Amino acid sequence: MQRAGDRVRITAQLIDALKGHHLWAERYDREMKDIFAIQDEITMRILIALQVRLTEGEQATYQSKGTRNLDAYLKYLQGRQCALTYKKDDNIKARKITEEAINLDPNYHGGYYLLSLVELQDVWLGISKSPGESLKRSIELAKKSIALEDTSAPHQILASIYVLMRKYDDALAEARKASEMEPSGGGSHMILGHVLFMSDRADEAIPVLEKAIRLNPYPPSNYFHNLAWAYVVLGKYEEAISAAKRAVRIEPGNILARLVLVSSYSLSDREAEARVEAEEVLRINPNWSVDENEKRATLNNRDKVKTIYDSYRKAGLK
């Protein structure tokens, strides 16, 4: 940091510690009014820049818009990290952290988007005691986020909700809008791929999901479990196993990825491996039920739904 009169210059640089290569640098010139406000502003700008450079790509820029409150943004990032593990306990933590972010900045759209995701995942993960009410709250929160800042993320949530409501045309419209708003975003393409395979258009979903993975240098596990499910629907079980294993390496507790493995191994007559994965499903959620989940299954092809759920029964799940 350099200072000249009432001006301050801060230079930040990122170096690859192993290879010694320069990765990123930025210089910030500011007036010396409130050093603590400057510190928060520069910290947030550096944080966003590193996310763009190393993890989220341009999606990080959209996520950070709408708040100058560093603490609210940090809470958002913590909550999002918890939500993306696809674990019950972590989703409960994500709710608490996200509510804290909203309290810190009630006008930050990211907080409402993330709380909408938490409500949606309460349904996916079987936490919600009233799935219909959870989906209603999720829609309201996504629309509130859009009203504050119209970004791709809440449209992705709406697309996922409409799939659960079996409104496939509405889901595709929201997913396509999300990908148009964020053409270089991995997340928007991942959701479009998800909606396509749930609409029984898995052959169209696979190239979209592969593009999503290319766009995000460090994709979370759901990119791979969605790709795996698309392969299952097409009967390409070896490809499904490969993608699901990548999801599990990223997040071992991802029950949706474990279920892909159960189904793929079972349908490939690899019974021993299917049963091992079925035990993992019950370790993650001892109350997971084939019958209850089959009733809620939203894949738009009932014959394929029956095939998948019969494969769970064959592996010992009930």
C-alpha positions in Angstrom: 0.0 0.0 0.0 1.2 3.5 -0.9 -0.1 6.8 0.4 0.3 10.3 -1.1 -1.6 13.1 0.7 -5.3 12.1 0.9 -4.9 9.3 -1.7 -4.0 5.7 -1.2 -2.9 3.1 -3.7 -3.4 -0.7 -3.0 -1.9 -3.3 -5.3 -3.0 -6.9 -5.0 -1.3 -9.8 -6.8 -2.0 -13.5 -7.0 0.9 -15.9 -7.6 0.8 -19.7 -8.1 2.8 -20.8 -5.1 3.8 -24.1 -6.6 4.9 -22.9 -10.1 5.7 -19.2 -9.3 3.5 -18.1 -12.2 1.6 -14.7 -12.1 -2.1 -15.4 -12.2 -3.8 -12.0 -11.5 -3.1 -8.5 -10.4 -5.1 -5.3 -9.8 -4.4 -1.8 -8.6 -6.9 0.3 -6.6 -6.6 4.1 -6.1 -8.9 5.6 -3.5 -9.3 8.8 -1.5 -8.4 8.4 2.2 -11.7 9.1 3.8 -12.7 6.0 5.8 -9.9 3.5 5.8 -12.2 0.7 7.1 -14.8 1.3 4.3 -11.9 1.2 1.8 -10.7 -2.0 3.3 -14.1 -3.7 3.0 -14.5 -2.4 -0.6 -11.1 -3.6 -1.7 -11.5 -6.9 0.0 -14.8 -7.5 -1.7 -13.5 -6.5 -5.1 -10.5 -8.8 -4.7 -12.7 -11.6 -3.6 -15.0 -11.2 -6.6 -12.1 -11.0 -9.0 -10.6 -14.2 -7.6 -13.9 -16.0 -7.9 -14.1 -15.0 -11.5 -10.5 -16.0 -12.2 -10.4 -19.3 -10.2 -13.9 -20.7 -9.7 -17.2 -19.3 -10.7 -16.3 -17.4 -13.9 -18.4 -14.4 -14.7 -21.2 -15.8 -12.6 -19.5 -14.4 -9.5 -19.9 -10.9 -10.9 -23.7 -11.4 -11.2 -23.9 -12.9 -7.7 -22.1 -9.9 -6.0 -24.2 -7.2 -7.7 -26.6 -5.5 -5.4 -24.6 -5.3 -2.1 -21.7 -3.4 -0.8 -21.9 -5.2 2.5 -18.9 -7.4 2.8 -20.3 -9.4 5.7 -23.6 -10.1 3.8 -21.7 -11.3 0.8 -19.4 -13.5 2.9 -22.5 -15.0 4.5 -24.0 -15.6 1.1 -20.9 -17.4 0.0 -20.9 -19.6 3.2 -24.6 -20.4 2.7 -24.2 -21.3 -0.9 -21.3 -23.6 -0.1 -23.4 -25.4 2.4 -26.4 -25.7 0.1 -24.3 -27.2 -2.7 -23.3 -30.2 -0.7 -26.8 -31.7 -1.1 -26.8 -32.9 2.5 -29.7 -32.4 4.9 -27.7 -31.0 7.8 -25.8 -28.6 5.5 -29.1 -27.4 3.9 -30.3 -26.6 7.4 -27.1 -24.7 8.1 -27.5 -22.9 4.8 -30.9 -21.6 5.8 -29.6 -20.1 9.1 -26.6 -18.5 7.4 -28.7 -17.1 4.5 -31.2 -15.6 6.9 -28.3 -13.8 8.6 -27.1 -12.5 5.2 -30.6 -11.1 4.5 -30.7 -9.5 8.0 -27.3 -7.8 7.2 -28.6 -6.5 3.8 -32.4 -6.8 3.2 -32.0 -5.3 -0.3 -29.4 -7.8 -1.5 -31.0 -10.0 -4.1 -28.5 -12.9 -3.5 -29.9 -13.6 -0.1 -33.4 -14.2 -1.4 -32.2 -16.3 -4.3 -30.2 -18.5 -2.0 -33.1 -18.9 0.5 -35.2 -19.8 -2.5 -32.7 -22.6 -3.3 -32.7 -23.8 0.3 -36.6 -24.1 0.2 -36.3 -26.0 -3.0 -33.7 -28.4 -1.6 -35.9 -29.0 1.4 -38.2 -30.7 -1.1 -35.5 -32.5 -3.0 -33.9 -33.8 0.2 -37.1 -34.8 1.9 -36.7 -32.2 4.7 -39.9 -30.3 4.1 -43.0 -31.4 6.0 -45.2 -29.5 3.4 -43.5 -29.7 0.0 -46.3 -27.6 -1.6 -45.8 -24.8 0.8 -42.0 -25.0 0.4 -42.3 -24.7 -3.4 -44.7 -21.7 -2.9 -42.2 -20.0 -0.7 -39.4 -20.8 -3.1 -41.2 -19.2 -6.0 -42.0 -16.1 -3.9 -38.3 -15.7 -2.9 -37.1 -16.2 -6.4 -39.5 -13.5 -7.7 -38.4 -11.2 -4.9 -34.8 -11.7 -5.9 -35.7 -10.9 -9.6 -37.5 -7.7 -8.5 -34.3 -6.5 -6.7 -31.9 -7.5 -9.5 -32.9 -9.6 -12.5 -30.1 -12.1 -12.8 -29.9 -15.6 -14.2 -29.9 -17.5 -10.9 -33.5 -17.1 -9.7 -34.7 -18.0 -13.2 -32.7 -21.2 -12.7 -34.6 -21.8 -9.5 -37.9 -21.2 -11.1 -37.0 -23.7 -13.9 -36.2 -26.4 -11.3 -39.5 -25.7 -9.4 -41.6 -26.0 -12.5 -40.0 -29.4 -13.2 -41.2 -30.5 -9.7 -44.6 -29.2 -10.6 -44.5 -31.1 -13.9 -44.8 -27.8 -15.8 -42.2 -28.7 -18.3 -42.8 -26.0 -20.9 -42.6 -23.3 -18.2 -39.5 -24.9 -16.9 -37.8 -24.9 -20.3 -38.8 -21.3 -20.9 -37.2 -20.2 -17.6 -34.1 -22.4 -18.2 -33.6 -20.9 -21.7 -34.1 -17.4 -20.3 -31.4 -18.1 -17.6 -28.9 -19.4 -20.2 -29.6 -16.4 -22.5 -29.0 -14.0 -19.6 -25.8 -15.8 -18.7 -24.4 -17.3 -21.9 -21.0 -18.0 -20.5 -22.3 -19.3 -17.1 -21.9 -23.0 -16.2 -24.8 -22.9 -13.8 -27.4 -21.7 -16.3 -26.4 -24.4 -18.8 -26.4 -27.0 -16.0 -30.0 -26.1 -15.2 -31.0 -26.2 -18.9 -29.5 -29.6 -19.2 -31.3 -30.8 -16.0 -34.7 -29.5 -17.4 -34.1 -31.1 -20.8 -33.4 -34.6 -19.4 -36.3 -34.3 -16.9 -38.5 -33.4 -19.9 -37.4 -36.7 -21.5 -35.0 -35.0 -23.9 -31.8 -36.5 -22.5 -30.1 -36.7 -25.9 -30.4 -32.9 -26.1 -29.3 -32.5 -22.4 -25.9 -34.2 -22.6 -24.2 -31.7 -24.9 -25.6 -28.8 -22.8 -24.4 -30.4 -19.6 -21.0 -31.1 -21.1 -20.8 -27.4 -22.1 -21.7 -26.5 -18.5 -18.8 -28.5 -17.2 -16.4 -26.8 -19.7 -17.7 -23.3 -18.7 -17.0 -23.9 -15.0 -13.4 -24.8 -14.2 -14.3 -26.2 -10.8 -17.9 -27.5 -11.1 -19.8 -28.6 -8.0 -21.0 -32.2 -7.9 -24.5 -31.5 -9.2 -23.1 -30.8 -12.7 -21.9 -34.4 -12.8 -24.9 -36.1 -11.2 -27.2 -34.4 -13.7 -25.0 -35.6 -16.5 -25.0 -39.1 -15.0 -28.8 -39.1 -14.8 -29.1 -38.1 -18.4 -26.9 -41.1 -19.4 -29.1 -43.4 -17.2 -32.2 -42.2 -19.0 -30.5 -43.1 -22.3 -29.4 -46.5 -21.0 -25.7 -45.6 -21.2 -24.8 -47.0 -17.8 -21.0 -47.0 -18.0 -21.0 -43.3 -18.9 -23.4 -42.7 -16.1 -21.1 -44.5 -13.6 -18.1 -42.5 -14.7 -20.0 -39.2 -14.3 -21.5 -40.2 -11.0 -18.1 -41.2 -9.6 -16.8 -37.7 -10.4 -19.8 -36.2 -8.5 -19.0 -38.5 -5.5 -15.3 -37.5 -5.5 -16.4 -33.9 -5.2 -19.0 -34.5 -2.6 -19.2 -38.0 -1.1 -22.4 -37.3 0.7 -24.3 -36.4 -2.5 -27.2 -38.8 -2.3 -28.4 -38.1 -5.8 -25.0 -39.2 -7.2 -25.1 -42.3 -5.0 -28.6 -43.2 -6.4 -27.2 -42.9 -10.0 -24.6 -45.5 -9.0 -27.2 -47.8 -7.4 -29.4 -47.7 -10.6 -26.5 -47.9 -13.1 -24.8 -50.9 -11.3 -28.2 -52.6 -10.8 -29.2 -52.2 -14.5 -25.8 -53.4 -15.6 -26.3 -56.6 -13.4 -23.4 -55.6 -11.1 -25.4 -56.5 -8.1 -22.6 -56.4 -5.5 -21.6 -52.9 -6.4 -25.2 -51.8 -6.5 -25.8 -53.0 -3.0 -22.6 -51.2 -1.7 -24.0 -48.0 -3.1 -27.5 -48.7 -1.7 -25.9 -49.0 1.8 -24.3 -45.6 1.2 -27.7 -44.1 0.4 -29.1 -45.4 3.7 -26.0 -44.2 5.6 -26.6 -40.7 4.2 -30.4 -40.9 4.8 -31.6 -43.9 6.8 -35.2 -43.0 6.1 -34.9 -42.9 2.3 -37.9 -44.7 0.8 -38.3 -46.1 -2.7 -42.1 -45.9 -2.7 -42.2 -42.4 -1.4 -39.7 -41.1 -3.8 -41.2 -42.9 -6.8 -44.5 -41.1 -6.1 -42.7 -37.7 -6.3 -40.5 -38.6 -9.3 -40.8 -35.9 -11.9 -39.1 -37.5 -14.9 -41.5 -37.1 -17.8 -41.5 -40.7 -18.8 -43.3 -43.1 -16.4 -41.8 -46.2 -18.0 -38.3 -45.0 -17.3 -39.3 -44.0 -13.8 -40.5 -47.5 -13.2 -37.2 -49.0 -14.6 -35.1 -46.7 -12.3 -37.1 -47.4 -9.2 -37.2 -51.2 -9.8 -33.5 -51.1 -10.1 -33.3 -49.6 -6.6 -35.5 -52.4 -5.3 -33.3 -55.0 -7.0 -30.3 -53.5 -5.1 -32.1 -53.9 -1.8 -33.6 -50.5 -1.2 -37.2 -50.4 0.0 
